[in-house]
Amino acid sequence: EAGVAQSPRYKIIEKRQSVAFWCNPISGHATLYWYQQILGQGPKLLIQFQNNGVVDDSQLPKDRFSAERLKGVDSTLKIQPAKLEDSAVYLCASSSRPGGGGKNIQYFGAGTRLSVL
Amino acid sequence: LAKTTQPISMDSYEGQEVNITCSHNNIATNDYITWYQQFPSQGPRFIIQGYKTKVTNEVASLFIPADRKSSTLSLPRVSLSDTAVYYCLVGGGADGLTFGKGTHLIIQP
């Protein structure tokens, strides 16, 4: 079974530029998550999709971050314009379980490391 | 989501058994306890999950006392490749996970 695919692996941009990250979840996984991981910290949830609908985007800085999952499969996370503090690893994860229930195993991609100069 | 507390770091030696304890005093009735492992430059990887008593798989064991206010991840006979950050999380449903800073486990030869 293929895992969660993310691209690019690395990206270096200057502040105020825009950048986009792509994620392809595990086939059949309805739930998709984007996390931000700053060096030395645990991942922080940015947004959660259930199929192509947003379930939780309470921690997404909506003035500069946007995300979409138009066909309920692949997803794109965009930052425009980038700030220095956006330097982090952006992780995508997917899960087969829909809402409700106790068990929820998330499968993570390798992430995209963003450096904003 | 229930908050978790775990040691910032631990170290051990190859061949030893390592136990990492996590406190989660406010765990809810329908919450599961899940542990993830993260290596540098990789995303977190699921290790084990449990609700109560003991769970064992090919990688680790998870011990959960009756009150479920804590849990212990046990790694048998660790090797250098077990050096990683280990996260303890509690929650239910398909919500996004709330990660703490995790436990940095360093295995020495």
Contacts between the chains, C-beta under 8 A, distances in Angstrom:
chain1	res1	chain2	res2	distance
A	4	B	43	7.5
A	31	B	94	5.2
A	33	B	96	5.3
A	33	B	97	7.9
A	35	B	96	7.6
A	35	B	99	8.0
A	40	B	101	7.5
A	41	B	99	8.0
A	41	B	101	6.2
A	42	B	87	6.0
A	42	B	99	2.9
A	42	B	100	5.5
A	42	B	101	5.6
A	42	B	102	5.6
A	43	B	44	6.8
A	43	B	97	7.4
A	43	B	99	4.9
A	44	B	99	7.2
A	45	B	96	3.4
A	45	B	97	6.8
A	45	B	98	7.2
A	48	B	94	7.8
A	48	B	95	7.4
A	48	B	96	4.9
A	50	B	94	7.3
A	55	B	94	7.8
A	56	B	95	7.2
A	56	B	96	6.1
A	91	B	43	5.0
A	91	B	44	7.7
A	93	B	43	7.1
A	95	B	94	5.9
A	97	B	93	7.8
A	97	B	94	5.1
A	98	B	94	6.0
A	99	B	93	5.9
A	99	B	94	5.1
A	100	B	93	5.4
A	100	B	94	7.3
A	101	B	92	7.0
A	101	B	93	5.8
A	101	B	94	7.5
A	102	B	30	5.0
A	102	B	31	7.0
A	102	B	32	4.8
A	102	B	51	6.7
A	102	B	92	4.7
A	102	B	93	7.2
A	103	B	32	5.7
A	103	B	49	6.6
A	104	B	32	7.4
A	104	B	34	7.7
A	104	B	91	7.0
A	104	B	92	7.2
A	104	B	93	6.1
A	104	B	94	5.2
A	104	B	95	7.2
A	104	B	97	7.9
A	105	B	34	7.2
A	105	B	46	5.1
A	105	B	49	6.6
A	106	B	44	8.0
A	106	B	46	7.2
A	106	B	97	6.3
A	107	B	46	7.0
A	108	B	42	8.0
A	108	B	43	3.0
A	108	B	44	5.1
A	108	B	45	6.9
A	109	B	43	5.4
A	110	B	41	7.1
A	110	B	42	5.6
A	110	B	43	5.6
A	111	B	41	7.8
A	111	B	42	7.5
A	111	B	43	5.4
A	113	B	41	7.7
